[in-house]
């Protein structure tokens, strides 16, 4: 079995979810005591950094799609039609803040955990591929059922209320689902998880074990969606951990693609490319989530918070659309690039 890690066992396990699981345990253990006060103070101090990291991962998606004319020609409809449709939704929300904006926000909030689930399954499949395995159809269906089951269960629980919910000052309606829907989704999740573990055990008995890193991202998502809401200290960190996963994989792919484009194969060259890519992603966050919402606020008379919520929701919807096409492991070029060792790019 080939080593599946993008960087190393420790780095990959922490970024793929180990750090988030450890933080959840710490929050759960200490939030009611003196440790809880320390965690709250740390969250307040790190809030801007957390938001910036999450925002940067959305900017990284835009960079991948629009980094060159050749990149845009790969996905012409996505590059042209998706931003037009999203901007139309943003414009309608700004024009009719009470009639349209709540449903625009609800759309992106419902799509967001679905998108998380797709990324989680993709990461598990990626690590299996890097180890030299492809998930069998039954394994993939069981993994899908477990991972998407966490999303459906958490969403059904949240949508069982008849109250209006709030996002950055914008209230939007809940579906008012009956409680049995959440229980049914939880049952599917549990059975699917058990089936995946059974199939993994059977594979191990046959001498073809999946590497343990395959299980880290699904375990992290279970922590985020099912266990995470129990800790109000932990839950605000979830988007950051999702964004870190994305940035980690995007960074790896960027280095590999720059190698193919002729960048120097050395640690110094990789460090320089990392700085350029990271700086560009952060600059994209500043423009997309701070500068443009501020300009919209000045142009429309709406509050900055409202414009940030609506335009930020549009950026995230764009991200969800684009990710659906640029991260397909079925694409031969992407498969070859993502299964290469880091040493090929960093020397």
N, C-alpha and C positions, 0 to 999 in steps of 0.2 A: 504493500500500500504506500503510495506517495504521501509526503508530508502535505497536509491540506492547507496549512496556515498561510495567510497573506504576508504576515511579518514574523510572528512567533506564537507559540502556544499562549504565553501570558498576555501579550498585547491583544491578540485576536479574541481571547476569551473575555477580557475586560471590556473591550469595545462592543462586542456582539451581545453583551447583556450581563456579564458577570458583575460589573461595577454597579449596574442598576439593581440587581438582586441583593448585593451587599448593602447598598444604601437603603433599600426598602427594609431589610432586616434591622438596620441601625435605627431608622425612623420608628419602626414598630416597637423596638425595645426601649427607646429613650425619649420618645416624644412627650410622655407624661411627666417626665422629671426634669432635672437641671439640664440634661443632655438635649431635651427638646428645645429649650431656650437657645442653646448654642446652635442647633440646627436651623432654627428660625432666623437667627442673626446671620448665619452663613448664607441662607437663601436670599435674604434681603440684600446682602452685599454682592452676591453673585448673580442677582436677577438679570442685570443688563447683559452679562456675559452669556447666560443661558439663552436669552432671547437672540443675541447676536449669532451664537452657534447654530441655533435652529434656523434663523433667517438665512444664514450663509449656505445651508444645504439646499434651500430653494434656489438661491442664486447659482449654485453649482450646476443645477439642472439646466437652467437657461444657457449657461456657458457651453455645456455639452452640445446643445442643439444649435446655438447661433454662433459658435466659435469661428466658423469659416463658411464661405459659400458652398464648399463641398459637403460639409456636414448638414447644411440645410437642404441640399439637393437629395440627401438620403431619405428625408422625411418631409417632402414638400407640403403635403396637406396639413400635417401637424404643425409645421413651422409657420404656415400662413393662416389657416382657418381657426386653429385653436385660440391664438391670442385675440383674433377678431371676435370670436364668440364670447370669450371671457370679458373682454373690454365692453362688449354690449351689455353683459350682466352688471358690470360695475357701473356703467353709465345709467342704466335703468334704476339701480339701487340708489344712486345719488339723486336721481330725478324724483323718485317716489320712495323716500326713506321708510315710510310706514307700510306701504303696500308691497314692495318688492324686496327691500333689503333683508327682512327677517327670513324670507325663504331662500334667498341667495346664500345667507350665512348658514342656514340649516343644511343646504345642499353640501357645502364644503365640510361642515362638521360631521355629516353622515359619511361622506366619502373618505374622510381622513383616516378613521380606524380601518376601513376596508383597504386603503392604500398601505397602511402599516402591515396588514396581514399579508398582502401580496409581497411586500419586501421581505418579511420574515420567511415565507416559504421559499422565496428566491435565494435568500442567504443560505438556508439549509441545503438547497439543491446545489448551490455553488460550491460549498465545502465538500459535498459528496463527490461532485465532479472533479474537484482538485485532488481528491484522494484516489481517483481512478474509477469511481462508481457512478452509475446513474440510478436514481431512485426507480424502483419497479412501479408499474401502474398502481398496484394495490397500496404500496407504501405512500405514493404521492396522494392518492385519494384519502387515505387515513390522516396524513399530515395536513392536507387541506381542511378536512373536517375539524381537526383539533384547532388549528390556528384561526381559521375563519369562524369557528365556533366561539372562540374567546371574544371576537369582535361582535358577533351576533348576540351573545349572552349579555355582554356589557351594554350594548345598545338597547336591547329589549328592556333591561332593568332601568336604564335612564329614561326610556320612552314610556314607561308604565304610568307616569304621572300625567295628570290633566293640567298641571301648572304650566305657565309660560316660563321658559328658561332664559338665561342671559349670557351674552357673549360680548364683552367689551362695551357694555351699555346698550346693546341691541337685544331686545327681547324677541324670542321666536317660540312658536308653539311646539308642544310635545304631542306625540301620537296618541297617548292614552291607551297603550296596549294592555290587554289583560295579563295578570301575573304569570299565567300558565305558559305564555310564550317564552319568557325568560327561562322557566324551568325546562321547557322542551329543548331550547337551544343549549342549555347547560348539559342536558342528557346527551345530545349529539356530540358535543365537545368532549365529554368524558368517555363515551364509547369509542370515539375516533382516536383519542389519545391512547387509550388502552390498546386498541388495534395496532397503532403505530409502534408502540413499545413491544407488543407481541411479535410483530413482523421483524423488528430490529433484532430481537432476541433470536428469532429463527435464523436470520441472516448470520448472526454471530456464530451460532452453532454450526452453520455450514462452512465456516472459515472465511467469510467475507464481511467482517464487521464494519459498520459505519463508524467513522471517527467521532469521538465524543463531542467535538465542536459543532457537529450537525444539530445537536440537541440544545445548544445554548440559546440561540435566538428564539426558538419556540418557547423555551422555559421562561425567557425574559418577557415575552409578550403575555404569557399567562400571568406573570407577576404584575405587569403593567395594567392589564385590563380587568382581571378578576380579583387579584389581591390588592392592587395599588389603591383603589378608592377607599380602602379601610384606613389609609394613612393620609390625612390632608397635608402633612409635611412632605410626603414623598411625591404625591400625584403631580404637582406642577413640574417635576423634573422629567416626566415621561417624554414630552416632545423633544427635549434636548438629547436624550439617549437614542431616540429614533434618528435624529439628525446626525449624531456622531457615527452611527452605523453607516449611514449613507455617505458621509464625508470620507470615512475610512476607505470604503470600497471605491468611491469616485477618485480619491487621491491615488490609489493603487492603479486604477485604470489609466489615469492621466499620465503617470510615469511610464507605464508600458507603451502607451500610444506615442508619447514624445520620443521614446527609444526607437520606435518604428519610423518616426519622422526624421531620425538622424541626430537626436540630442546626444551629448556625450554620455557614455556609460560609466559613471563614476559616482562616488558618494557626494562629491562636491556638486556635480551636475544635478543629482537628485535633490539635494538640499536647496539649490537655487530654484529648480522647478517647483518644489514644494512651497517655497516662499512666494513665488509668483502666483501660483494657483490659489494658495490660501489668501493672499492679499487681494486677489481679484474677486474671490468669493465673498470676502468681507465687504469689499467696496460695493459689490452687487447688493448685499444686504442693506447697506446704508442708503443706496439709491432707491431700492424697491420698497423698503419698509419705513423709511424716514423722510427722504427728500420728496419723492413723488406724492405720498399722502399729504405732506405739508403744502405742496403746491396745489393739490386738489382742494384742500381746506381753504386756502386763500382764494381760489377761483370760484368755489361754490358757496362759501359762507357756512358750510357744515363744520362741525368741530373736528379737530385733528384726530381725536379718538375714533369718531365715526368713520372718517376717511381711511384711517389706518386699518380699521376692522374690515371695511368693504374691499379696499384695494389689496390688503394682505390676503383676504379670502380669495380674491381673484388670482393672485400670484400662486396660491397653493392649489387652486383648481387647475391652473395651467401646469403646475408641477405634476399633478396626478395624471393628467392626459399624456404629458410627454414621457413620463416614466413608463407608461404602458407600452411604448414602442422602442425606446432606446436601450432598455435593459433586458431584451429577450435573449436568454442563453441559447435559444435555438439558432441564433445568428452565428454562422461559422466564425466570422472575424472576432466577434465578442467572446465566443467560447475559447478560441485559441489565446486571445489576449488575457482573459481572466484566469486561465489555468496555467499561465507562465509563472515561473518563480520570480520573486522580487529581485534576486541577484542579476537577472537579465537587464534590469533597468538601472539598478543602483551600483552595479559592479561588485 
